[in-house]
Amino acid sequence: MEIDYTDAQDANSISLDRWSSLPEELSNPSFFASSAEHLLILDLFVDAAKIGNTDNLDKLLSSSPLSKSPITLPSLFSRVWMTVSYSASVRSIALKRFAQHLRGMGSNLDFQGFIPHIIAGLSDYSKDIREAAANSLIAVHEIYSSNIKHSVIGLMELYPEDATTTSALKWLSLPEAKWLVGGIVSKLAECKLDCNYIVRLLGGILDSAGKKGKKQQYDPFIFFLI
């Protein structure tokens, strides 16, 4: 039986061309920007995650353009798990890499801009994604558990095309962010079992915030970004 290697060779050539086309730096640090360079890196991530190629994932994630801003890698992971057209396995890998990244960065950065994205993961139909989202929220909670001063990143940089709208949003204070994350973490077992539970839980959290006169801070922060 004759085997035609032409297609395989062409595929390898295309793959090599894509790797050689990696930019030296990104025009915008956030992967919620729409550009050819961002899409190229997203495609490389998804292709490597699909086949479980850990070496290529590590190579990509340690590349120069992804290491120049603290917002870049988290936004890449978040863009992947928020894109429902990707497979559940690929999106789960993005969430796992996000949690791994947070735990490897130390505890001086506040990633509250990604909390709404993690909440979206907790409402996903896939149990694997809910499990991975729960682990990511625990990683955020671990950061908040430290006494180190936190520098907030992400909210304004995440959505460059919606800068006018996002500029009206305000950060939660550190105690408010801790309270919100802590309230969800305490019910993660239920969130992992039922994709609809997080919606009911947030309703209860916002009602509680309303009784404290703080509901106004949480409403736009949670629901505008989801």
N, C-alpha and C positions, 0 to 999 in steps of 0.2 A: 504494500500500500504506500503510495506516495504522499508525503506531507508537505503542504505549502507553508513555508515560513514567512511569506511576504507580509501578511497582516501583522504577525507578531513583531517583525522587524520594524514595520511602520509605527506600531504602537509604542515600541521602545524609543524610537526616534522622537516621536511626539512628546513622550514623557521627559526625555532628556532635554528637549528644547524648552519645555515649560520650566524645568528646574534652572536652566541656564538663563531664563528670562526674569528670575527673581530681581526685583528692584533693590537698589542699595538703601533706599529709604522710602517711606510712604508719604504721599502728598497730604494725608490726614492720618493721625494716630488711631482713629476709631474705625472699626470694621462695620459700623453702621453708616459709613460713607459709601457711596456707590461709585466705584471706579474700576477700570480694567485690572489694575494691580491688586486691588483687594479681592476681586473675583478670582484671579489666578491663584492667590494663596489659599482662598477658601476651597477651590477645586483640589489643590494639592493635599490639603488637610483631609477632605472628604475621601479622596481616592485612597490615601494611606490608611485612614480609619476603616474603610470598607473591608479591606483585606487584612486588617490587623498588623500592618507593617509598622511596628514600634520604632524601628531604626529611622525610617523616613519621617515619622512624626517628630521624633526627637531632633532630627536634623533640621526640619522646617521650623520648629518652635524655638530653636536656639540660633536661628539665622539673624543676621544683622538688622534687617528692617523691623523685626519684631521685638527688638530689645531696647529701643531708643525712647520709649515712653511707657510709663506704668499702666496706661490705659489700653495698650495695644493687644497684648495677649488675652486679658480678660474679655475684651470686646470681641476678639476672634472666637473664643469659646462660646460666648453668649450668642453671637450671631448664628453660630452653627446650631445650638440647641433650641433657638427660637425659630428656626426655619423648618416648618412642619413637613416640607417636601423631602427633607433628608430622612433617611431611615432611622428608626428608634435606636438601633445599635450605634450609629454614628453620633447621634445627638447625646446618647448616654456617655460615650467616650469624651465628648466635649465637656460635659458636666463633671466627669471624673477628673479631667485635666484641669479644670477650673479650681476644684477643691484642692488638688495637689499643688497647683500654682500658689494659691493663697497660703497654704501651710508652709510653703517654701520661702515666702517673701518676708517672714517676720510679722510683727503685729503693730506696725506703726501706720498702716494705711487703712482708711475707712472706705469700704466698697459698697456703701449703701445705694449707690446708683444702680447696682445690679440686683438688689433685693427684689424689685418687681419682676425681673426676669426669672429669678429662682422661684418666686411664687407661681409664675406661669408654668414652670416645670412641675410644680407640685399639683397642678390641675390637669396634667397631661393624661391621656387615656392609657399610656404605656406605664405599667408598674415599674419597669426598669428605669425609666426616666424619672418617675417620682422618687424612687429609691436614691438615684444619683443626685437629684435636686435636694433631697433631705440631707444627704451628706455634705453638699455644698453649703447649705444653710448652717449646718453645724460648724463648718470651717469659718464662716462669718462670725458665728456666735463665739467661737474660741478667740477670735481677734478682739471682740468686744469685751471678753473676760479679762483682758490684760489691763494693767494700770498705766500703760504707756500712752502718751499723747498721740492722738490719731490725726492724720492729714487726710481730708476727704478728697477723693478723686472721682471723676467720671460723669457727673450729672450734666455738666455743660458741654464736655467734650464728646459725649457719646453720640449725640444727634446733631452733627454739624449743619445738616440741611434744615433743621428746625430750631436754630439758635435763638430766633426771636421769641418763639413760644416757650422754650425751656428756660430762657432767662427770667421768666416770671415765676419759676419754681424756686422754692427755698429748701435748703438742706434741713433735714431733721437734726436737732441737737443730738449729741452723743447719748444722753440719757433716754431721749425719745426713740432713737434707733435701737438701743439696747432693749428697751421695753417692747418694741414691736417684734424684734427678732426672738426675744425670749418667750413671748406669748405664742409664737408659732412653733418654736423648737419644743415647747412642752407638749405639743399635740402632734408631733411628727408621725407617731405610730398610726394615728387615725388618718393623717394625710396620705401615708403610703398605701393604706388599704382602700381608700375611697377618693377618686379624683375630684369629687364634688365637695369634699369636706372642707377644703381650704377656703371656698367661697363662704360657707357658713361661719367658719372660724373668723375670717376677716370681718364679717358683719358684726360678730360679737366684739371683736377688738375695737372696731370703730365706734360701736355703741358705748363701750367702756371709755374710750377717749372722749366721746361727746359729753359724758357725765363729768369728766375732768376739765371740760372746756377746751380740749385740744384736738377735737375731731377735724378742724379746718386744716391743720398741718398735714394730717395723714391722707385725707381724701385725694388731693391732686397728686401727691407723691406716689401713691399706689396706683391709682386708676388711670392717670394720664400716660404713664410709662408702659403699662401692660399692653 
